[in-house]
Amino acid sequence: MRANANVILSERVWDNLHTFLKDERLPESCMAELTRLGFLERGLLTDVGQSLLAAYIEPVGYVQLILNDAGVLRHAAAWIDQDKKSSVAQIVDGDIAISSYRPAEFPVVMIDLLDIGPRRIAHPPAEVTVPKEWVLELLESTDAGLDGRLAREIGASWPEACNAMYDGDWKLWFVYSRSAKEAQQIRASVCVLDTSSGYFSIVSNGDAAIIRPATTLQVWCALAEVIAPAT
């Protein structure tokens, strides 16, 4: 999926742009930098900036992605406007990559970001329960011991998935959506462990997390259900 427009900014410049779009005052040096980068002209947002950030400026929906790709942490946030256009911000090596997409393209963007595609179906159709804390910690950590303990726990039921995790062939991701105006109210969420030996859905149950094999179709349908209210 090719973005309609995209640019990579330092985190500092993104913060300054965010401050400007909230109509808060910026130092002259920051305004000058945003002008030099093509976002502002005579103190106003340029057409290029408007095109890139249209959905960010007037969103109706918001989607957040947290992903641990075998120890490489990635985050992305998306804003979707009433015309179903989207602005997506990804953290890439400490910088912020901002992209805009045409109406209704966001679901395909998510397929690309998460590399959703054909996987084998893990057998047997059992379930494994682990502390929910393990999953939450692993989403935000590069500590190999954390994925090791999860690999050991699933190994009795799905040894191939266990081996894949030890080989660094795994992703753990969490996606949630909410209204753009209700920051504290999550509408829906989905958490998935992706290995070469199959997908596994992870569902919270109090302080526990239940892990079950899932098909590609089940993963896509669960993700679509989460992002649909925002898109």
C-alpha positions in Angstrom: 0.0 0.0 0.0 1.6 3.3 -1.1 0.8 6.3 0.9 -0.8 9.3 -0.7 1.8 11.5 1.0 4.5 10.7 3.6 7.3 12.4 5.5 9.7 11.4 8.2 10.2 13.8 11.1 12.2 13.9 14.3 10.2 13.4 17.5 10.9 17.0 18.4 9.6 18.4 15.1 6.5 16.2 15.4 5.9 17.5 19.0 6.2 21.0 17.7 3.8 20.4 14.9 1.3 18.8 17.3 1.6 21.8 19.5 1.0 24.2 16.6 -2.1 22.2 15.5 -3.5 22.6 19.0 -3.3 26.4 18.5 -0.7 26.7 21.2 2.1 29.2 21.0 5.5 28.1 19.7 8.9 29.8 19.9 9.9 31.7 16.7 12.7 29.2 16.1 10.2 26.3 16.1 7.9 28.2 13.7 10.8 28.9 11.4 11.8 25.3 11.4 8.3 24.2 10.5 8.3 26.8 7.7 11.6 25.6 6.4 10.3 22.0 6.3 7.3 23.1 4.3 4.5 22.7 6.9 3.9 26.4 7.4 3.8 29.5 5.3 3.3 32.9 6.9 2.2 31.2 10.1 -0.5 29.0 8.4 -0.5 25.3 7.5 0.5 24.8 3.8 -1.6 22.8 1.3 1.0 20.0 1.6 0.7 20.0 5.4 -3.1 20.0 5.1 -3.1 17.1 2.8 -0.8 15.1 5.0 -2.6 15.8 8.3 -6.2 16.3 7.2 -7.4 13.2 9.2 -5.2 14.1 12.2 -6.7 17.6 12.3 -10.4 16.6 12.3 -10.6 12.9 13.3 -13.6 10.9 14.3 -11.8 7.7 15.0 -8.4 6.6 16.5 -6.5 3.3 16.3 -3.4 2.4 18.2 -0.9 -0.4 17.3 1.7 -1.8 19.7 3.9 -4.5 18.2 7.0 -6.5 19.4 8.6 -8.0 16.3 10.9 -10.6 17.9 12.4 -7.9 20.2 12.1 -4.9 17.9 9.4 -2.6 19.3 7.1 -0.7 16.9 4.3 1.6 17.5 1.8 3.2 15.2 -1.2 5.5 15.6 -3.9 6.3 13.1 -6.5 9.1 12.9 -9.5 8.6 10.6 -11.8 11.5 9.5 -15.5 11.4 8.6 -14.5 10.9 4.9 -12.6 7.8 5.9 -9.3 9.3 5.0 -6.5 8.4 7.4 -3.3 9.9 8.8 -0.8 7.3 10.2 2.2 8.0 12.5 4.8 5.2 12.9 7.8 5.3 15.2 10.8 4.2 13.0 14.2 4.2 14.6 13.3 7.0 17.0 11.8 9.2 14.2 8.1 9.6 13.3 7.0 8.6 9.8 3.7 10.4 8.9 1.6 9.1 6.0 -1.8 9.9 4.7 -4.1 7.5 2.8 -7.1 7.8 0.6 -10.7 7.1 1.9 -11.2 3.5 3.1 -7.6 2.4 2.5 -6.8 2.1 6.2 -7.9 -1.6 6.6 -5.4 -2.5 3.9 -2.7 -0.4 5.6 -3.2 -2.5 8.7 -2.7 -5.7 6.7 0.6 -4.3 5.5 1.7 -3.1 9.0 0.9 -6.5 10.6 1.9 -8.7 7.6 -1.3 -10.6 7.9 -1.3 -13.5 5.5 -1.6 -17.3 5.2 -0.3 -19.3 8.2 -0.5 -23.0 9.1 -3.2 -23.8 11.7 -1.5 -24.8 15.0 -2.7 -28.1 16.4 -4.1 -29.3 18.8 -7.0 -26.9 19.3 -6.1 -26.5 22.9 -5.8 -23.4 25.1 -3.0 -22.3 27.5 -3.5 -19.8 30.3 -0.7 -17.5 31.4 -0.6 -14.4 33.6 -1.8 -11.4 31.6 1.1 -9.5 33.0 3.4 -11.6 30.9 1.7 -10.5 27.7 1.6 -6.8 28.7 5.3 -6.8 29.7 6.4 -8.6 26.4 4.5 -6.0 24.3 6.8 -3.3 25.6 10.1 -5.1 26.3 13.1 -6.4 24.4 14.1 -8.7 27.3 14.6 -12.2 25.7 13.7 -13.8 29.0 10.1 -12.6 28.7 9.5 -14.3 25.3 11.4 -17.3 26.6 9.0 -17.9 29.4 6.0 -17.5 27.1 7.6 -19.9 24.6 8.2 -22.5 27.4 4.6 -22.2 28.5 3.1 -22.9 25.1 5.7 -25.5 24.2 3.8 -28.4 25.8 0.8 -27.9 23.5 2.5 -26.4 20.5 6.2 -27.3 20.3 6.6 -25.9 16.8 5.4 -22.5 18.0 7.8 -22.7 20.9 10.7 -23.4 18.6 9.7 -20.5 16.3 9.8 -18.1 19.3 13.2 -19.4 20.3 14.4 -18.8 16.7 13.1 -15.2 16.8 10.3 -16.0 14.3 7.4 -14.3 16.1 5.4 -11.1 16.5 3.2 -10.1 19.3 0.7 -7.3 18.6 -2.1 -5.4 20.2 -4.5 -3.1 18.4 -7.3 -1.0 20.0 -9.7 1.6 18.7 -11.6 4.4 20.3 -13.4 7.6 19.4 -11.1 10.5 18.7 -12.9 12.5 21.3 -13.0 9.9 24.1 -9.4 9.2 24.9 -10.1 7.0 27.9 -12.8 4.8 26.4 -11.5 1.9 24.3 -14.2 0.6 22.0 -12.5 -2.7 21.1 -9.2 -4.5 21.1 -7.4 -7.6 19.8 -4.1 -9.2 20.7 -2.4 -11.9 18.6 0.8 -13.9 18.7 2.1 -14.5 15.1 4.5 -17.4 14.4 5.5 -19.3 11.3 3.7 -22.3 12.8 0.4 -20.4 13.2 -1.5 -17.5 14.7 -2.7 -17.5 18.3 -5.4 -15.3 19.7 -4.8 -13.9 23.2 -7.9 -13.0 25.2 -7.8 -11.4 28.7 -9.8 -13.0 31.5 -9.2 -11.0 34.7 -5.6 -11.3 35.6 -5.1 -14.2 33.1 -4.5 -14.4 29.4 -5.9 -17.3 27.4 -4.0 -18.4 24.3 -5.7 -20.3 21.5 -4.8 -21.2 17.9 -6.5 -19.0 15.3 -6.8 -19.1 11.5 -5.8 -16.2 9.3 -9.5 -15.5 8.6 -10.3 -15.4 12.3 -7.4 -12.9 12.9 -8.5 -10.7 10.1 -12.1 -10.8 11.2 -11.2 -9.9 14.7 -9.0 -7.0 13.5 -11.7 -5.8 11.2 -14.2 -5.8 14.1 -11.8 -3.7 16.1 -11.0 -1.0 13.5 -14.5 -0.8 12.0 -15.9 1.6 14.6 -13.0 4.0 13.9 -13.1 3.7 10.1 
